[in-house]
Amino acid sequence: MAKVIRDKSTGKTKGYGFVSFANASDLAAALKDMNGKYVGNRPIKLRKSTWKSRIDYEALLKPKTRPQKKLKVQPRSVLHK
């Protein structure tokens, strides 16, 4: 699985992404064979992620609530007392 990171406002790529592999041998082969190869005019720089846990269980358990919007009170006109 691959994910290319894009700028939220422009939609253009930021120049990096993340790839996950089904097994460790695929990861090792990619690190060995693809590191330093060129895609277009840019060399690929591969590193193993240091992110230990990919599932944030605390965030999954938190209820998803949005902050309440404050209602703007319209000032009453002089004619409507």
Kinemage of the C-alpha trace (Angstrom):
@kinemage 1
@onewidth
@group {chain A} dominant
@subgroup {mainchain}
@vectorlist {calphas} color= white
{ca met a 1} P 0.000 0.000 0.000
{ca ala a 2} L 1.334 3.479 -0.808
{ca lys a 3} L 0.295 6.970 0.278
{ca val a 4} L 1.579 10.152 -1.397
{ca ile a 5} L 1.418 13.193 0.869
{ca arg a 6} L -0.219 16.264 -0.680
{ca asp a 7} L -0.657 19.860 0.363
{ca lys a 8} L -4.217 20.334 1.613
{ca ser a 9} L -4.797 23.727 0.056
{ca thr a 10} L -3.148 23.262 -3.363
{ca gly a 11} L -3.377 19.493 -3.847
{ca lys a 12} L 0.242 19.363 -5.050
{ca thr a 13} L 2.506 16.597 -3.769
{ca lys a 14} L 4.946 17.489 -1.012
{ca gly a 15} L 7.622 15.219 -2.439
{ca tyr a 16} L 7.341 12.295 -0.057
{ca gly a 17} L 5.096 9.413 0.836
{ca phe a 18} L 4.736 6.217 2.818
{ca val a 19} L 4.773 2.607 1.647
{ca ser a 20} L 3.797 -0.429 3.711
{ca phe a 21} L 4.730 -3.980 2.830
{ca ala a 22} L 2.950 -7.270 3.458
{ca asn a 23} L 6.113 -8.971 4.714
{ca ala a 24} L 9.604 -8.049 5.898
{ca ser a 25} L 11.388 -9.614 2.922
{ca asp a 26} L 9.637 -7.194 0.549
{ca leu a 27} L 10.779 -4.317 2.739
{ca ala a 28} L 14.378 -5.553 2.743
{ca ala a 29} L 14.352 -6.002 -1.032
{ca ala a 30} L 12.977 -2.477 -1.568
{ca leu a 31} L 15.569 -0.958 0.757
{ca lys a 32} L 18.349 -2.789 -1.052
{ca asp a 33} L 17.209 -2.400 -4.668
{ca met a 34} L 15.386 0.959 -4.794
{ca asn a 35} L 17.415 3.223 -2.491
{ca gly a 36} L 19.158 5.869 -4.605
{ca lys a 37} L 17.303 5.021 -7.840
{ca tyr a 38} L 15.790 7.909 -9.751
{ca val a 39} L 12.103 8.564 -10.299
{ca gly a 40} L 12.003 11.294 -12.907
{ca asn a 41} L 14.804 13.613 -11.902
{ca arg a 42} L 14.760 12.860 -8.160
{ca pro a 43} L 16.593 10.120 -6.294
{ca ile a 44} L 14.572 7.907 -3.956
{ca lys a 45} L 15.642 8.031 -0.313
{ca leu a 46} L 14.295 5.078 1.642
{ca arg a 47} L 14.197 4.780 5.422
{ca lys a 48} L 12.382 2.457 7.749
{ca ser a 49} L 9.730 4.265 9.738
{ca thr a 50} L 10.363 4.849 13.427
{ca trp a 51} L 6.641 5.008 14.168
{ca lys a 52} L 6.179 2.107 16.580
{ca ser a 53} L 2.422 1.665 16.769
{ca arg a 54} L 0.314 2.396 13.706
{ca ile a 55} L -3.000 2.280 15.556
{ca asp a 56} L -3.812 4.979 18.095
{ca tyr a 57} L -6.188 3.088 20.363
{ca glu a 58} L -6.781 6.114 22.603
{ca ala a 59} L -7.989 8.161 19.625
{ca leu a 60} L -10.301 5.333 18.561
{ca leu a 61} L -11.909 5.205 22.004
{ca lys a 62} L -12.412 8.971 22.281
{ca pro a 63} L -15.886 10.132 21.296
{ca lys a 64} L -15.791 12.301 18.213
{ca thr a 65} L -17.403 15.552 19.214
{ca arg a 66} L -17.188 18.912 17.588
{ca pro a 67} L -17.023 22.054 19.676
{ca gln a 68} L -20.314 23.859 19.943
{ca lys a 69} L -20.532 27.013 17.858
{ca lys a 70} L -21.379 30.116 19.799
{ca leu a 71} L -24.539 31.723 18.542
{ca lys a 72} L -24.198 35.350 17.629
{ca val a 73} L -26.868 37.437 19.275
{ca gln a 74} L -28.184 40.093 16.947
{ca pro a 75} L -28.658 43.448 18.663
{ca arg a 76} L -32.287 44.476 18.694
{ca ser a 77} L -33.213 47.551 16.810
{ca val a 78} L -34.686 50.569 18.513
{ca leu a 79} L -38.091 49.894 16.924
{ca his a 80} L -38.467 46.420 18.543
{ca lys a 81} L -38.279 46.895 22.275
